[in-house]
Amino acid sequence: LSMVRLADLSYRRGDYASAERVYQQALSIRQKTLAPDHPEVATLLNKMAFLYGEKGDYSTAESLYLRALAIREKALGPTHVDVAGTLNDLALLYDYQGQYERAQQLYVGALKIRENQLGAEHVLLAPILNNLGYLFAKRDDLTQAEQLCSRSLAIREKQLGPHHPDVSNSLHRLAWIHSKGGHHDLAEPLYLRAMALREKLLGPEHPDLARTLYSLACLKLDQGDRTAALAYALRCAKIRKAGAGMILSYSAERQRLAYFKSLQPYNLLATLGDNRVLHSLLHYKGEVLDSLLEDRIRAFRSPQSRQAAQQLHTLKARWGQLAVAAGDKNSVERSQLKEKIEKLEQSLGAVAQRASLTLTVPEVQAVLPPSTVLVEYAN
C-alpha cells in the first residue's frame, strides 16, 4: 500500500517517471502475491492507464482500462462503484480522442451506477458529472453542460471544502464552458481561482496548472488582450517544456512521439504571432528526435548498453517479420515482443537529465536552400 501511495504522490506532483516506475513495481508484486485477476490488481491497472492517457499513449491506456474493467466486473459485479470508476476513466480516454458517442454512453452508465449505489450528493459523482458536462459542451449543448459542471462544483465544495485540488478541476471545466459560450466575465474569475488553487496545492510546474494557463491565454486572446495572453502562454510553455524533458527521459520511442503529438506545444504562440514560436517549435520537435538519436549513441558507450541495443535490434527484426506474416496466430508473440521492446527503449532512455537542445533558429535558416521555406502545419 505504501508503494502505491508513493506512486500516487509522484503522479500528483507531475513526476510521471517516478509514478510509472513505482506503479509497475507494485503491479508485479500484487500479481504474484494476490493473483492476476484480483480487484487490487485492477486498481493498479486503472491508475497506470490514467497515467498513460495523460502521456498521450492512448492505445496502452485503453488496453489497461479494459483489463481493469474485466477484472472488476467479474470479481465485484457489474454495478459496483469501482466498475463505475473504470467506466468513467475509459470514457474520458475516448472523449480525448473525439469518440463522443462512445464516451457519453460510458459516462451515463457510470453515473447511473454511482447514483443508485451512493446517492445524488456523494463526492464520487462529481468527476463523472464534470466529464459529462465537458463532453456536452464540446457538442455545443452548453445549457446541459453548465448544469452538470455546476452540480459537480457544488458537490465538491460541500463535501471537500473550497480549497481542495478536485475543486480546481470543476472550476476549470465550468470556466471553459462559460468561455465557449462567450461569457468571459463569468469564466475569468473561475479560471483565476483554479489557477491559484493549482499553483498552491500542486506546485508551479504541474501539468494541470499549465492547462489553466493555456485556457487563460485563449480567453485573453478572445478579449483582445494580447499582452496578457502572451504572458500566460509563455508560463504554460515553460511548464510544458520541463514536462517534456522528463517524459523523454524514461519513455519508449512510440510513447515519446505520441506525447509530442498530443501536446501541440506551440500553436498558441503561433496564433499570437510571437516570434518565439519558431524557437518553441524547434525545441520540442528537436528534443523528441534528439532524444531518440541520443539513445542510439549511448547504446555504444558501455558493454551493457551495447548488449541491450543488440537485443533491441534483434527483437525489432523479429517483430517486423511477424507483422508482415499474415494471420492472427502470432498475435500473442507480437504483443510479448512489443512489451519487451518498449522496456528496452525505456532503459536506454533512462538518463538523469536530457541535454538542452543547442540548435538555434538562425542555424536552421542558414542551411535552407535559397528561395525555400520550411513549413510546419498544426491543427
C-alpha positions in Angstrom: 0.0 0.0 0.0 2.8 2.4 0.8 4.3 1.9 -2.7 1.0 2.8 -4.3 0.7 5.9 -2.1 4.2 6.9 -3.1 3.4 6.5 -6.8 0.1 8.5 -6.3 2.1 11.3 -4.7 4.6 11.3 -7.5 1.7 11.5 -10.0 0.0 14.4 -8.2 3.3 16.3 -8.3 3.6 15.7 -12.0 6.6 13.3 -11.7 5.2 10.8 -14.1 8.5 8.9 -14.5 8.7 8.0 -10.8 5.0 7.3 -10.7 5.2 4.8 -13.6 8.2 3.1 -12.2 6.6 2.5 -8.7 3.3 1.5 -10.2 5.0 -1.1 -12.3 6.8 -2.5 -9.3 3.7 -2.6 -7.2 1.8 -4.3 -10.0 4.4 -7.0 -10.3 4.2 -7.7 -6.6 0.4 -7.7 -6.4 0.1 -10.1 -9.4 2.5 -12.5 -7.7 1.1 -12.3 -4.1 -2.6 -11.9 -4.8 -3.5 -13.2 -8.3 -3.6 -11.6 -11.8 -7.4 -11.2 -11.5 -7.6 -9.7 -8.0 -9.5 -6.4 -7.6 -6.4 -4.7 -6.2 -4.6 -5.6 -9.4 -7.4 -3.9 -11.3 -6.9 -0.7 -9.1 -3.3 -0.5 -10.1 -4.1 -1.2 -13.8 -6.6 1.7 -13.7 -4.1 4.1 -12.2 -1.4 3.1 -14.7 -4.0 3.5 -17.6 -4.8 7.1 -16.4 -1.1 7.9 -16.4 -0.6 6.6 -19.9 -3.6 8.6 -21.1 -2.0 11.8 -19.7 1.1 11.0 -21.7 -0.9 10.6 -24.9 -0.3 6.9 -25.1 -4.0 6.1 -25.7 -3.6 2.5 -27.0 -1.7 1.3 -23.9 -4.1 3.2 -21.7 -7.2 1.6 -23.4 -5.8 -2.0 -23.0 -5.1 -1.4 -19.3 -8.5 0.0 -18.7 -10.2 -2.9 -20.4 -8.2 -5.3 -18.3 -9.2 -3.5 -15.2 -12.8 -3.4 -16.2 -12.9 -7.1 -17.0 -11.4 -7.9 -13.6 -13.7 -5.6 -11.6 -16.9 -6.8 -13.4 -16.0 -10.4 -12.8 -14.9 -10.0 -9.2 -17.2 -7.3 -7.9 -20.2 -7.4 -10.2 -21.3 -5.0 -13.0 -23.0 -2.5 -10.7 -20.1 -2.0 -8.2 -18.9 1.6 -7.6 -15.4 0.6 -8.7 -16.7 -0.6 -12.0 -18.2 2.9 -12.5 -14.8 4.4 -11.8 -13.2 2.4 -14.7 -16.1 3.2 -17.0 -15.7 6.9 -16.3 -11.9 6.8 -16.9 -12.3 4.8 -20.1 -15.0 7.2 -21.3 -12.6 10.1 -20.6 -10.0 8.4 -22.8 -12.4 8.0 -25.7 -13.5 11.6 -25.1 -9.9 12.8 -25.5 -9.9 11.1 -28.9 -13.1 12.6 -30.1 -15.1 9.4 -29.8 -18.0 11.3 -28.2 -20.9 8.8 -28.7 -18.8 6.0 -27.2 -17.7 8.2 -24.3 -21.2 9.5 -23.5 -22.6 6.0 -23.2 -19.9 5.0 -20.7 -20.3 8.3 -18.7 -24.1 7.8 -18.4 -23.6 4.2 -17.3 -21.0 5.1 -14.7 -23.2 8.0 -13.3 -26.3 5.7 -13.1 -24.3 3.1 -11.1 -22.9 5.6 -8.6 -26.2 7.5 -8.1 -28.0 4.2 -7.4 -25.3 2.9 -5.1 -24.2 6.1 -3.3 -27.0 8.7 -3.7 -27.2 12.0 -5.5 -24.9 14.1 -3.4 -21.9 11.7 -3.0 -18.5 13.2 -3.9 -17.7 10.3 -6.3 -20.4 11.6 -8.6 -18.5 14.8 -9.1 -15.8 13.6 -11.6 -18.4 11.9 -13.8 -20.7 15.0 -13.8 -17.6 17.1 -14.6 -16.5 14.9 -17.5 -20.0 14.5 -18.9 -20.6 18.2 -18.7 -17.4 18.9 -20.6 -18.5 16.4 -23.3 -21.8 18.2 -23.8 -20.0 21.5 -24.1 -17.8 20.1 -26.9 -21.0 19.0 -28.6 -22.4 22.6 -28.2 -25.1 21.7 -25.6 -23.9 24.4 -23.3 -27.1 24.5 -21.1 -26.8 20.9 -20.2 -23.0 21.2 -19.8 -23.3 24.1 -17.3 -25.9 22.3 -15.2 -23.7 19.2 -14.9 -20.5 21.1 -14.1 -22.2 23.4 -11.7 -23.6 20.4 -9.9 -20.1 18.8 -9.8 -18.6 22.0 -8.3 -21.4 22.3 -5.7 -20.8 18.7 -4.5 -17.1 19.1 -4.3 -17.2 22.4 -2.4 -19.7 21.0 0.0 -18.0 17.6 0.6 -14.3 18.6 0.2 -14.2 22.3 1.1 -13.4 25.2 -1.3 -9.6 24.6 -1.2 -9.3 21.0 -2.4 -7.4 20.1 -5.6 -10.5 18.4 -7.1 -12.4 21.7 -6.7 -10.0 23.2 -9.2 -11.0 20.6 -11.8 -14.6 21.6 -11.6 -13.7 25.3 -11.6 -11.6 24.9 -14.7 -14.3 22.9 -16.6 -17.1 25.3 -15.7 -14.9 28.3 -16.7 -14.2 26.6 -20.1 -18.0 26.2 -20.7 -18.7 29.9 -19.9 -15.8 30.9 -22.2 -17.1 28.7 -25.0 -20.4 30.5 -24.7 -18.8 33.9 -24.9 -19.3 34.7 -21.2 -15.8 35.7 -20.5 -16.8 37.8 -17.5 -18.1 34.6 -15.8 -15.2 32.4 -17.0 -12.2 34.5 -15.9 -12.8 34.6 -12.1 -13.3 30.8 -12.2 -10.1 30.3 -14.2 -8.2 32.5 -11.7 -9.5 30.6 -8.7 -8.5 27.3 -10.4 -5.0 28.7 -11.2 -4.5 29.9 -7.6 -5.5 26.5 -6.2 -3.4 24.5 -8.6 -0.3 26.6 -8.1 -0.7 26.5 -4.3 -1.7 22.8 -3.9 0.1 21.2 -6.9 3.1 23.4 -7.4 4.3 25.9 -10.0 5.3 23.3 -12.6 2.4 20.9 -12.5 0.7 19.9 -15.9 -2.7 20.9 -14.6 -1.5 24.4 -13.9 -0.3 24.6 -17.5 -3.8 23.6 -18.7 -5.3 26.5 -16.8 -2.7 28.9 -18.0 -3.3 27.8 -21.6 -7.1 28.4 -21.2 -6.5 31.8 -19.6 -4.2 32.7 -22.6 -7.0 31.7 -25.0 -9.6 33.8 -23.0 -7.4 36.9 -23.0 -6.8 36.4 -26.7 -10.5 36.4 -27.3 -10.8 39.5 -25.3 -8.2 41.2 -27.4 -5.6 41.5 -24.6 -2.6 40.1 -26.4 -0.1 41.2 -23.8 -1.8 39.2 -21.0 -2.4 36.3 -23.4 1.3 36.1 -24.3 2.3 36.2 -20.6 0.0 33.2 -19.8 1.1 31.4 -22.9 4.8 31.7 -22.1 4.3 30.4 -18.5 2.4 27.5 -20.0 5.2 26.8 -22.5 7.8 26.9 -19.7 5.9 24.2 -17.6 5.4 22.0 -20.7 9.0 22.3 -21.7 10.1 20.9 -18.3 7.5 18.2 -18.5 8.6 17.2 -22.0 12.2 16.7 -20.8 11.0 14.4 -18.1 8.8 12.3 -20.4 11.6 11.9 -22.9 14.0 10.6 -20.3 12.1 7.5 -19.5 9.5 6.6 -22.1 9.7 4.3 -25.1 10.0 5.7 -28.7 6.3 5.2 -29.6 5.3 6.9 -26.3 7.6 9.9 -27.0 6.1 10.5 -30.4 2.6 10.1 -29.1 3.2 12.5 -26.3 4.5 15.2 -28.7 1.5 14.7 -31.0 -0.9 15.2 -28.1 0.9 18.2 -26.6 0.7 20.7 -29.5 3.0 23.0 -27.6 3.4 25.9 -29.9 0.0 26.5 -31.6 -1.0 29.3 -29.2 2.3 31.2 -29.7 1.7 30.9 -33.4 -1.8 32.3 -33.1 -0.4 35.2 -31.1 2.1 35.9 -33.9 5.0 35.8 -31.4 8.4 35.1 -33.0 9.2 32.8 -30.1 7.0 30.2 -31.8 10.0 29.3 -34.0 12.2 28.6 -31.1 9.4 26.7 -29.3 8.7 24.6 -32.4 12.4 23.8 -32.9 12.9 22.9 -29.3 10.0 20.5 -28.9 10.4 18.7 -32.3 14.2 18.7 -32.0 14.0 17.5 -28.4 11.9 14.5 -29.3 14.0 13.5 -32.3 17.3 14.2 -30.5 16.3 12.0 -27.6 15.8 9.1 -30.0 19.2 9.7 -31.6 20.9 10.2 -28.2 19.7 6.8 -27.1 21.3 5.2 -30.1 24.6 7.0 -29.4 24.5 6.0 -25.8 24.0 2.4 -26.7 27.7 2.1 -27.7 29.2 3.7 -24.5 29.3 0.6 -22.4 29.2 -3.2 -22.8 25.8 -3.4 -21.0 24.3 -0.7 -23.3 25.7 -2.4 -26.4 24.2 -5.7 -25.3 20.8 -4.0 -24.7 21.0 -2.3 -28.1 21.8 -5.5 -29.9 18.9 -7.3 -28.1 16.6 -4.4 -29.1 17.7 -4.7 -32.8 17.0 -8.5 -32.7 13.6 -8.1 -31.1 12.6 -5.4 -33.6 13.7 -7.5 -36.5 11.6 -10.5 -35.2 8.6 -8.2 -34.6 8.9 -6.9 -38.2 8.9 -10.5 -39.5 5.7 -11.3 -37.5 4.0 -8.1 -38.5 4.5 -8.9 -42.2 3.3 -12.5 -41.8 -0.5 -13.0 -42.4 -3.0 -14.3 -39.9 -3.6 -13.9 -36.1 -1.6 -16.9 -35.0 1.4 -14.8 -34.0 -0.6 -12.0 -32.2 0.4 -13.2 -28.7 4.1 -13.3 -29.6 3.9 -9.9 -31.2 2.3 -8.5 -28.1 5.0 -10.0 -25.9 7.8 -8.6 -28.2 6.2 -5.2 -28.2 6.3 -5.2 -24.4 10.0 -6.3 -24.3 10.9 -3.7 -27.0 9.4 -0.8 -25.1 11.0 -1.9 -21.8 14.4 -1.9 -23.5 13.8 1.5 -25.1 12.8 2.9 -21.7 16.0 1.5 -20.1 18.2 3.1 -22.9 16.3 6.4 -22.4 16.7 6.4 -18.6 19.1 9.3 -18.3 19.3 11.7 -15.4 18.6 14.7 -17.4 18.3 15.4 -21.2 20.8 17.9 -22.5 19.3 21.1 -23.7 18.9 21.4 -27.5 21.6 23.7 -28.7 20.5 24.2 -32.3 19.1 27.7 -33.0 16.6 29.1 -35.5 19.3 31.1 -37.4 21.3 27.9 -37.8 18.3 26.1 -39.4 17.7 29.1 -41.6 21.3 29.1 -42.7 21.1 25.6 -44.2 17.9 26.1 -46.1 18.4 26.4 -49.9 17.8 29.8 -51.5 14.2 30.8 -52.2 12.8 28.0 -50.0 10.7 27.9 -46.8 10.3 25.3 -44.0 6.6 25.0 -43.2 5.1 23.4 -40.1 1.5 22.5 -40.1 -0.5 22.4 -36.8 -4.2 21.9 -36.3 
